[in-house]
Amino acid sequence: MTELFKKYVEEFNSHDDELYKNDIPNSEAYEWLAERIPLFECSDKEIEKTYYFRWWTYRKHIKSTPDGYAITEFLPNVPWAGKHNIINAPAAHHLYEGRWLRNSDKIFSDYLRYYLNNTEDSHRYSVWLLNSAMEYEIAGGELRIGKEELAKMVEYYAEWERTHGHKSGMFWSVDDRDAMEYSISGRREGKAVKGIRPTLNSYMYAEAKAICYFAKKLGESGIAEQFESKAEKLKHLINENLLHDGFYFAKHGDSDGELDGALDRVGGIASPMELIGYIPYMFGIPDDKLSKCFEYLLDTEIFLAKTGMTTVDKRHPDYLKSYNHECLWNGYVWPFATSQVLTGLIKTIHGGHSELKNILIRHLELYAYNHRINLDGKTLPWIDEVLSPNEMKWTSREILRELGWRENLGGKERGKDYNHSTFADLIITGIVGVKTGSEKLELDPAIPDGWDYMKLENLSYRGKLYTVVYDKTGDKYGLGKGITVIKKQ
């Protein structure tokens, strides 16, 4: 399939205005990626093309710095970033996606260590950083975490407790520090207010579990027991305080910023259902019986829109309310959130809920098909920040363009090739169905009914290479009908 991949790279290169370059320019993209990514083909050419397009954009963000390798969110420098133009908000997405890159452990080891050694940048936004490092290692990468890094993980967690701990035992945050500006639930009279949100609380549960994992691996039973206890207490508090009628809600204080009484609030018109209510599913927090809430993703009155899943329940009166800002989380479609929801959905499917596969397929198709833009009469592959729910328009791009690509907002085409979400990971774990965590490769695939074939080649899992093939009739690959797994070494 190398020729298929090469043709895609040549096509992407030919249409690209390469405004910004890091370590791997377009001229080196094919060679670099061919040595590292699992090759993929399938009956659905839009999904196939988007898979390769997202790897092509991902490598643009890998850069060497005096502190080692880093991965950026934006290609141009933006004034709100930290050192080396790094922003921690999507760092976990970077590691989830990057775990499928062969021969790349140094990139991600450097990246993780940067955050563990730079408190300000690692706490700039909420993130499930340690969980993503754990998931990276479980899939077979090697970050070489030692006792020094474990100690820094403990310090990293303690800093969140110190700065964002709440007397209830939970964690508070505000929407823009969750990288989710102008959410409906997080605003009082237009101002961001503190809240006990499913975001940071779920992330901190996942971080505690990750520290427990690494501590056990290093023989530090005392630390493992301590963080297992923290995780279980937080899981209980999340389910006790944020769960209402089968959905997880954010609970916020008043406009004066005080949190007192926030946990007494329940879901309703003042606290709408938002996609952040699915974040607990990413980490196994919910009770097994709660998976029915995923049906809301197919309801055109709630979350399903023309271009994907809206970030908030469309029935709320503040849905798509206008603000003087280019980043709005009050109903627009965000790949960041789409990736989170689909990751949680995949984890739930792998937990025994195969009845949800049709929801996964529907939204993966929507997600893939909307990686596009019309420029000068040509339809080109594209990934950006904020997508209109009702038409193929990257809303943030339109706003920034109308403002003249202001330098204080990131300059020309700020959101082009935006690295703020996952896609390849969703294909590998969702469609192909790789269940991470087992010593040997296990699959729970979600092959769409209309597909005649699918092949994932050179998948690296726990030090072994595999090819996974689906052939509806057995005629495409000559290996028989259905799924075939070939271990290559």
C-alpha positions in Angstrom: 0.0 0.0 0.0 3.0 2.3 -0.1 2.1 3.5 -3.6 -1.4 4.4 -2.4 0.1 6.4 0.5 2.6 8.0 -1.7 -0.1 9.3 -4.1 -2.0 10.8 -1.2 1.1 12.6 0.1 1.9 13.9 -3.4 -1.7 15.2 -3.7 -1.6 16.9 -0.3 1.8 18.5 -1.1 0.6 19.7 -4.5 -2.3 21.7 -3.0 -0.5 23.0 0.1 0.7 26.5 0.7 3.4 25.6 3.2 3.3 28.7 5.3 5.2 27.3 8.3 7.8 24.6 8.6 9.2 22.6 11.5 11.5 19.6 11.4 9.7 17.6 8.7 8.8 19.7 5.6 6.5 18.5 2.9 9.4 17.4 0.8 10.3 14.9 3.5 6.8 13.9 4.6 6.5 10.7 2.6 9.8 9.2 3.6 9.4 10.1 7.3 5.8 8.8 7.6 6.4 5.7 5.5 8.8 4.5 8.1 6.4 5.0 11.0 2.7 4.9 10.3 0.4 1.9 9.9 -0.8 1.9 6.3 -4.5 1.8 5.8 -7.0 1.1 3.0 -10.7 0.6 3.0 -13.8 0.7 0.8 -14.7 4.3 2.0 -12.2 6.5 0.2 -13.1 9.6 2.2 -12.2 7.9 5.4 -9.1 6.4 3.8 -8.0 9.8 2.5 -8.7 11.6 5.8 -6.6 9.0 7.7 -3.6 9.8 5.6 -4.3 13.5 5.6 -4.3 13.6 9.4 -0.9 11.8 9.6 0.4 14.3 6.9 -0.7 17.2 9.1 0.5 15.7 12.4 4.1 15.4 11.4 4.1 19.2 10.6 3.9 19.9 14.3 6.9 17.8 15.4 9.8 20.1 16.2 13.2 19.9 17.9 13.9 22.5 20.6 16.7 23.1 23.1 14.5 21.1 25.6 14.2 18.1 23.2 11.3 17.2 20.8 8.0 19.0 21.2 4.6 18.9 19.4 2.7 22.0 18.7 -1.0 22.8 18.5 -0.7 25.8 16.1 2.0 26.0 13.4 2.4 29.8 13.7 3.5 31.3 17.0 0.6 32.4 19.1 1.0 34.8 22.0 -0.9 32.6 24.6 1.4 29.6 24.1 4.2 28.6 26.4 7.8 28.1 25.7 8.6 26.8 22.1 5.0 27.7 21.1 3.8 24.7 23.2 0.2 24.5 24.6 -0.6 21.6 26.9 -4.4 21.5 26.2 -4.2 18.9 23.3 -1.0 17.1 24.6 -3.0 14.0 25.5 -4.5 13.9 22.0 -0.9 14.1 20.6 0.1 11.1 22.7 -3.0 9.0 21.9 -2.4 9.6 18.2 1.3 9.3 18.4 1.3 5.9 20.1 0.9 4.3 16.7 4.1 5.9 15.2 6.9 3.4 15.1 10.5 4.4 16.0 9.3 7.5 17.7 9.7 7.0 21.4 12.2 9.7 21.9 9.8 12.3 20.5 7.2 11.4 23.1 9.6 10.9 26.0 11.0 14.3 25.4 7.6 15.8 25.1 6.3 14.3 28.4 9.5 15.2 30.3 9.2 18.8 29.2 5.8 19.0 30.9 7.0 17.2 34.0 9.8 19.8 34.3 7.8 22.9 33.5 5.0 23.4 35.9 3.6 26.6 34.4 3.2 25.1 30.9 1.9 21.8 32.2 -0.8 23.5 34.2 -1.8 26.2 31.7 -4.9 24.2 30.7 -6.5 21.1 32.1 -5.3 17.9 30.4 -5.2 14.1 30.9 -1.4 14.1 30.4 -0.3 11.2 32.5 -3.1 9.0 31.4 -2.0 9.5 27.8 1.6 8.6 28.7 0.2 5.4 30.3 -1.9 4.6 27.2 1.2 5.2 25.1 3.2 2.6 27.0 0.4 0.1 27.2 0.2 0.0 23.4 3.8 -0.8 23.3 5.8 2.4 23.3 8.7 2.9 25.7 8.9 6.2 27.6 11.4 4.8 30.1 9.6 6.2 33.1 11.9 6.0 36.1 11.6 6.9 39.8 12.6 10.5 39.0 9.7 10.9 36.5 7.4 9.2 39.0 8.3 11.7 41.7 7.6 14.5 39.2 4.2 12.9 38.4 3.3 13.0 42.0 4.4 16.7 42.2 2.4 17.4 39.0 -0.7 16.0 40.7 -0.1 17.8 43.9 0.1 21.1 42.0 -3.4 20.6 40.6 -4.6 19.8 44.1 -3.0 22.9 45.5 -4.3 25.3 42.8 -7.6 23.7 41.8 -8.6 21.5 44.8 -12.1 22.1 46.2 -13.2 21.4 49.8 -15.5 18.7 48.6 -12.5 16.6 47.5 -13.2 17.4 43.8 -11.5 19.9 41.5 -12.7 23.3 40.1 -12.0 24.9 36.8 -13.3 27.5 34.4 -14.3 26.8 30.9 -11.5 28.7 29.1 -8.9 26.9 31.2 -10.5 23.7 30.0 -9.8 25.1 26.5 -13.5 25.5 26.1 -14.2 29.2 25.9 -17.8 30.6 26.1 -19.5 27.4 27.1 -23.1 27.9 28.1 -22.8 26.2 31.5 -19.6 28.0 32.4 -20.9 31.6 32.0 -22.8 33.8 34.3 -23.8 37.2 32.8 -21.2 36.6 30.0 -18.3 36.0 32.5 -16.5 32.7 33.1 -17.2 31.3 36.6 -15.6 28.6 38.6 -17.3 25.2 38.3 -17.0 21.6 39.3 -16.8 20.2 35.8 -16.6 16.7 34.3 -13.4 17.9 32.5 -10.7 18.4 35.1 -12.3 16.0 37.6 -12.3 13.1 35.0 -8.8 14.0 34.0 -7.5 13.9 37.6 -9.1 10.5 38.2 -7.3 9.3 35.1 -4.0 10.9 36.3 -4.3 9.2 39.6 -4.8 5.9 37.9 -1.8 6.5 35.7 0.4 7.3 38.6 -0.8 4.1 40.2 0.1 2.2 37.0 3.6 3.6 36.8 4.2 3.2 40.6 3.3 -0.5 40.4 5.6 -0.9 37.4 8.5 0.6 39.4 7.7 -1.4 42.6 6.5 1.6 44.5 3.6 0.0 46.3 3.0 2.8 48.8 2.5 5.4 46.0 0.4 3.0 44.1 -1.9 2.4 47.0 -2.1 6.2 47.8 -3.2 7.1 44.2 -5.5 4.1 43.8 -7.3 5.5 46.9 -7.4 9.0 45.5 -8.8 7.7 42.2 -11.5 5.7 43.8 -12.6 8.5 46.1 -12.7 10.9 43.1 -14.7 8.4 41.0 -17.3 8.2 43.7 -17.5 11.9 44.0 -17.9 12.4 40.3 -20.7 9.8 40.1 -22.4 11.2 43.3 -22.3 14.9 42.4 -22.2 15.3 38.6 -24.5 12.6 37.5 -28.1 13.5 37.0 -30.7 11.4 35.1 -28.1 9.4 33.3 -25.9 12.3 32.2 -22.9 14.1 33.6 -23.3 17.9 34.1 -21.0 20.7 35.0 -22.1 22.6 38.2 -21.0 26.2 38.5 -21.0 28.9 41.1 -22.6 32.3 40.8 -21.4 35.3 38.9 -19.4 36.5 41.9 -17.2 33.5 41.4 -18.1 31.7 44.6 -18.5 27.9 44.3 -20.6 27.5 47.5 -23.7 25.6 46.6 -22.6 24.7 43.1 -22.8 21.0 43.9 -26.4 21.4 44.9 -27.3 22.4 41.3 -28.8 19.8 39.0 -29.2 19.5 35.3 -31.8 21.7 33.6 -32.2 24.8 31.5 -29.4 26.6 33.4 -27.0 23.7 33.0 -27.5 22.1 29.6 -26.2 18.8 28.4 -22.8 19.3 26.9 -20.3 17.0 25.2 -18.1 17.3 28.3 -20.7 15.0 29.9 -19.2 12.1 27.9 -15.6 12.7 29.1 -16.0 10.3 32.1 -16.5 7.5 29.6 -13.0 8.0 28.3 -11.7 6.7 31.6 -14.2 4.1 32.8 -15.8 6.3 35.4 -19.5 5.6 34.7 -21.7 2.8 35.8 -22.0 0.2 33.0 -25.7 0.9 32.7 -25.3 4.5 31.6 -24.3 3.9 28.0 -27.8 4.8 26.7 -26.9 8.5 26.8 -24.9 7.9 23.6 -28.2 7.7 21.7 -28.4 11.5 22.1 -25.6 11.7 19.5 -28.0 10.6 16.9 -30.8 12.9 17.9 -31.1 15.9 15.6 -32.8 17.9 18.3 -29.9 17.4 20.8 -26.4 16.8 19.5 -26.6 15.7 15.9 -26.0 18.4 13.3 -25.2 18.5 9.6 -21.4 18.6 10.1 -21.0 16.5 13.3 -21.8 16.7 17.0 -22.6 20.1 18.6 -20.8 20.9 21.8 -24.1 21.6 23.6 -27.7 20.6 23.5 -29.3 22.5 20.7 -32.5 23.0 22.6 -30.9 25.5 25.0 -31.8 29.2 24.3 -28.1 30.2 24.3 -27.2 27.7 21.6 -24.9 29.5 19.1 -25.2 32.8 21.0 -23.0 35.4 19.4 -19.9 36.7 21.2 -17.1 38.9 20.0 -14.7 35.9 19.9 -13.5 33.4 17.4 -13.5 30.4 19.7 -17.0 29.4 20.9 -18.0 26.2 22.7 -21.7 27.0 22.9 -22.8 24.7 20.1 -20.2 24.8 17.3 -18.5 21.6 16.2 -15.0 21.1 17.7 -12.8 18.2 16.6 -11.2 18.3 20.1 -14.5 17.4 21.7 -15.5 15.0 18.9 -12.3 13.0 19.5 -13.0 12.9 23.3 -16.6 11.6 22.8 -15.6 9.0 20.2 -12.8 7.8 22.4 -15.2 7.4 25.3 -17.7 5.6 22.9 -15.0 3.2 21.7 -14.0 2.4 25.3 -17.7 1.7 26.1 -18.0 -0.5 23.0 -14.9 -2.5 24.0 -16.5 -2.8 27.5 -19.3 -5.0 26.0 -21.7 -2.5 24.3 -21.5 -3.6 20.7 -25.0 -2.2 20.2 -23.3 1.3 20.1 -21.2 0.6 17.0 -23.7 2.2 14.6 -23.3 5.5 16.5 -19.5 5.3 16.3 -19.7 4.6 12.5 -22.1 7.4 11.9 -20.0 10.0 13.6 -16.7 8.8 12.2 -18.1 9.1 8.7 -19.3 12.6 9.5 -16.0 13.5 11.1 -14.0 12.2 8.1 -16.2 13.8 5.4 -16.0 17.2 7.0 -12.3 17.4 6.8 -12.5 19.8 3.8 -12.8 23.3 2.6 -13.6 25.0 -0.7 -10.8 27.4 -1.8 -10.8 29.1 -5.2 -13.3 26.6 -6.5 -11.4 23.6 -5.4 -12.5 21.2 -2.6 -9.4 20.5 -0.5 -8.7 18.4 2.6 -8.6 20.6 5.6 -8.6 20.6 9.4 -9.1 23.8 11.4 -10.6 24.9 14.7 -14.3 25.7 14.9 -16.8 24.2 12.4 -20.3 25.5 11.8 -22.8 22.9 12.7 -25.1 23.8 9.8 -22.7 24.3 6.8 -19.2 23.4 5.7 -17.7 26.6 7.1 -14.7 26.8 9.4 -16.2 29.6 11.5 -13.0 30.7 13.4 -11.1 30.9 10.1 -13.8 33.1 8.6 -13.7 35.5 11.6 -9.9 35.6 11.6 -9.7 36.2 7.9 -12.2 39.1 8.2 -10.1 40.6 10.9 -7.1 40.6 8.5 -5.2 37.7 10.1 -4.1 39.8 13.0 -0.7 38.9 14.5 -2.0 39.1 18.1 -4.5 36.4 17.1 -1.9 34.1 15.5 -1.4 35.6 12.1 -2.2 34.2 8.7 -4.2 30.9 8.6 -3.7 30.3 12.3 -5.9 27.3 12.4 -4.7 25.6 9.2 -3.5 22.0 9.9 -4.7 22.4 13.5 -3.3 19.7 15.8 -6.0 19.7 18.5 -7.7 16.3 18.1 -7.2 12.7 17.0 -8.4 10.8 13.9 -6.0 7.9 13.1 -6.3 6.7 16.7 -10.1 6.5 16.3 -9.8 4.4 13.1 -7.3 2.1 14.7 -9.1 1.6 18.0 -12.6 2.0 16.6 -13.0 0.7 13.1 -10.2 -1.8 13.3 -11.0 -2.3 16.9 -7.6 -2.6 18.6 -8.3 -3.1 22.3 -5.3 -1.7 24.2 -4.2 -3.2 27.4 -3.8 -6.9 26.6 -0.5 -8.6 26.3 -1.5 -9.8 22.8 -3.4 -8.1 20.1 -7.2 -8.3 20.6 -9.8 -6.8 18.3 -13.4 -5.6 18.6 -13.9 -4.1 15.1 -16.7 -1.9 14.0 -16.7 -2.5 10.2 -19.5 -0.6 8.5 -22.0 -2.8 6.7 -21.3 -1.2 3.3 -17.6 -2.0 3.4 -16.2 -4.7 1.2 -12.7 -4.6 2.5 -10.3 -3.0 4.9 -6.6 -3.4 5.6 -4.3 -2.0 8.3 -0.6 -2.9 7.6 2.4 -2.6 9.9 0.5 -1.9 13.1 3.0 -1.9 15.9 1.6 -3.4 19.1 3.7 -4.2 22.1 6.8 -4.8 20.1 5.2 -6.9 17.3 4.1 -5.9 13.9 0.7 -7.0 12.6 -1.5 -6.7 9.5 -5.3 -6.7 10.1 -7.4 -7.6 7.1 -11.2 -7.5 6.6 -12.5 -9.1 3.3 -16.3 -9.4 2.9 -16.1 -12.0 0.1 -12.5 -13.3 0.4 -11.8 -12.2 -3.1 -9.9 -8.9 -2.4 -7.0 -10.3 -0.4 -7.3 -14.1 -0.9 -7.1 -14.8 2.8 -10.7 -15.9 3.4 -13.9 -14.1 4.5 -14.1 -11.8 7.5 -11.2 -10.7 9.7 -7.7 -12.1 9.4 -4.7 -11.1 11.6 -1.2 -11.7 10.4 1.7 -11.4 12.9 4.7 -10.2 11.0 7.4 -10.7 13.6 
